[in-house]
């Protein structure tokens, strides 16, 4: 892939955007897997958003079943999110996205399950950053 931009600079730009525009904390740029210290195909950012960004439909069902007051608000305790900085001009394939998911550490040390999603941070030439969730596989629709 011929790059007119540096992936490390993209990561720094996105990290600054998350920190100063979206109030994320505990941010770090990873170039090697924290599990086996192998190089990642791309730098990834991990961090803690100010509130939960997404609730997987399976987790949503469990929370609704266990929550004592269905009319009340469900707690929004934030969880660590993974962010993949990319440039708008890049051409990505399913194989490239799969290699990113394959290289990511498990959800937590007690679980062998791989991460279900990554926040795709798409950077434009004018420094605009747009965020989308990229899921690993098919995700069923949310319950209303």
N, C-alpha and C positions, 0 to 999 in steps of 0.2 A: 504494500500500500504506500504510494508516494505521499508523504505528508508535508504540507506547507506550514505546519504548526507542530509544536512540541507537546507530546502527551503529558509530560511532567508539568508544563506551564498550564495546560488545560486543568489539571488536577488542582494546582495552586489557585487558579482563578475560581473554580467551583468551590473549593474549600473557603475562600474568602467570602464568596457570595452566601454560602450557608451560614457562616459565622456572623457576618455583619448585616445581612439583609433578612435572615430567617431565624436568627438567635439559636442556632445549634451549638451544642457544647461537646466536649470530649472528642473533638475532631482529630483525625490522623490520616495521613496518606500512607497507604501500604503498597509496596512494590514486591514484597515476598509474602507468601502465605504464613500466617501466624501458627499454623499447625505443623507444617513440615519444612518451613523455610525455603520452599521452592519458589522461583520467580513467578509472579503472576503475569498473564498475557498482557495486561494493562494495569496501570496504577488504579487502585480503588480507594475510595474514601469511606471510612466508617465514622459514625457520629451519632449523637443523641439529639433528636429534634425536641422542641419545647413541648410537643404533645404527640400522641400516637397519630401516625400518618395514615395507616391502613389497617384494617382488620380483615383477615382472611375469612371467607364465608364459613369454613368449618369452625374457626375460633369464634366467630360471631354467634353461631348457633349454640355453642357451649356456654358462652357468656350470657345469652338470653335465657337459657335453661336454668343457670345457676344464680342469676341476679334476682334478689328478693322483690324488687319493685320494677316491673316491666315498663312503667310509665316514667320512671326516673332516668337520669342520665347514667350511662355506663362509664365506669372509670376510664380515663384516657392516659394511663401511665405510659410514658414513652418507652420505646424499645430501640435498641441500636439498629440503625439502618445502614445499608451498604449502598454506595453511590458510584456509578460508573460514568466518569466524564468522557464525553465524545464531542467531536466537532461536527457541525451540520453538514459539512462537505464530505465526511467520511462515508464510505460504502460498506455497510455491515451485512453479513450473511447469518443465517441461522447457525451455521457451524462456528462462526466467530463468537456469537452470543453463548452457544453451548460451551465453548472453551472457557469463557469467563465463569459461568456457573460451575463447571467442573473444577475450577481452580479455587473456588471460594471455600472457606472453612465451614464446618457444620454450624447449625443455628446456635447451639450452645455445647458446652463440653460434655453434658450428660446425654446429649442426643446425637445419634449418627446421621440424622436427616440433614440433607443439604438445604441451603437457603432457598426459599420459595420464590423470592423476588429481589430485584435490584432497582434502585431509583436511577433511571437514565437521565443524566444531566447533559442536555444538548446545548452547546455553546455556539453562538453565531459570531460572525466577524465583528459586530458592533458591541460585543461583550454581553448581549442578552443571553440569559440562561433559562431554558424551559425544561421542566421536570416531568417525566412520565414514568409510570411503573412498568417494568418489564418482568413478566412472570416466566418461570421455568415450567413450561407445559401449559395445559389447558386448565383454566380456573372457572368453576361454575359461578353463575351469577349470584350477587348478594341477595339476602333475604330482606324484604321490606316489612 
